[in-house]
Structure formats: structure tokens, C-alpha cells
Amino acid sequence: MDMKKLMKQMQQAQVAAQKIQDQLAGMTVTGSASGMVEVTLNGQGKLQALKINPQAVDPDDVEALEDLLLVAFKDAQEKADALQQQETQRSMGFLGGLM
């Protein structure tokens, strides 16, 4: 086994992984709860924006708003996870060719 070749492949894999992370940072996904609350995350799962429809705000039912926020955030997280997986798998073709 050629150690120089292996080291070069490892470096290429690291560069590819960093490129994926950089791309994910620039992508966004939006999760929604009945259109009343929207949560936008970047592809790394970091919160970028939060929108609340004024109709969702009922001072007598704060729990409903909390539930909507939770549902929208979970929806956005699932989409961010799927985006990460998709981008990683897309790049695996490149990495698979190295090994």
C-alpha cells in the first residue's frame, strides 16, 4: 500500500467534506406548521428565520403557539437532515472513486 497515495486521498476526502459543509451552510430549508408558523434552517440545521402568523397568537392559548413552533422546527430539522444526507451521498461518488 502506497502511504503517499493514501495520505493524498485522505486530504482530498477532507477537502470534499469541508466543501459539503460550506455548501450546506448556504442552503436553506423551511418547516411549517399548518402555515401558521414557519421555521427556516440552513443545511447544517442552524436557525435562520422564524415567522409567526398573527392569527397564531392567542394570549389565552400560548400552548398552541408553542406546539406550532415545535412542529415547524421538527419539520425543518427533518428537511435539513435529508438535505445533509442528499449532499453527502451526492459527494460520495467522488469519494468512492478515491478508494
Helices and strands as residue ranges (DSSP letters): H 3-26, E 28-33, E 37-42, E 47-52, G 54-56, H 62-98
